[in-house]
């Protein structure tokens, strides 16, 4: 019985060492969680997030979900990032206009090219934004009451956009 217990303990120890030897890039779940004690929230990491475990890694932009959310504490709202938004994680990145959804909505308040945004982002992106003319649907419909270029709007927006709208 003692030898069986010893073998089990030895096997367990070997498995623990083997687990630590797994390349972090493939880690997921609790393995990633405890891979490096100083890396927060690795338990949620998968794919490229786990891959970029090194604190100095500068492309955590591929992260998604809660991992991206807290990857770099100084980056706001990464939790909602996806696609090109996550890609441009660097605060100085100047092309967040490809963002969609709530990320673009609050990505950078001063960002001046949200005109390409779609959905609720374009709808409420920046009240003073002056190029919503490319917006479609309910965004263009109620974008900015004083907006003077709804002529490019389509559907019911152009139809009833502004009472003074010229209908040539």
Number of C-alpha atoms within 10 A of each C-alpha: 6 7 8 9 10 11 12 12 12 12 12 12 12 11 12 11 11 10 14 15 10 13 12 22 16 15 25 19 14 13 18 28 19 16 21 14 10 12 16 17 19 25 18 18 29 20 15 18 26 27 18 21 22 14 11 8 9 11 15 25 23 19 27 23 14 17 21 27 19 17 24 17 10 10 15 18 18 25 19 19 28 21 14 16 24 22 18 21 23 15 12 8 10 12 15 25 20 16 24 23 17 17 20 27 22 16 24 17 10 12 17 17 18 29 20 17 22 22 18 15 23 29 24 16 28 22 11 13 18 17 18 28 19 19 23 22 17 15 22 26 22 15 27 19 10 10 17 15 17 25 16 13 20 17 13 13 20 20 15 12 23 18 8 8 14 8 8 3
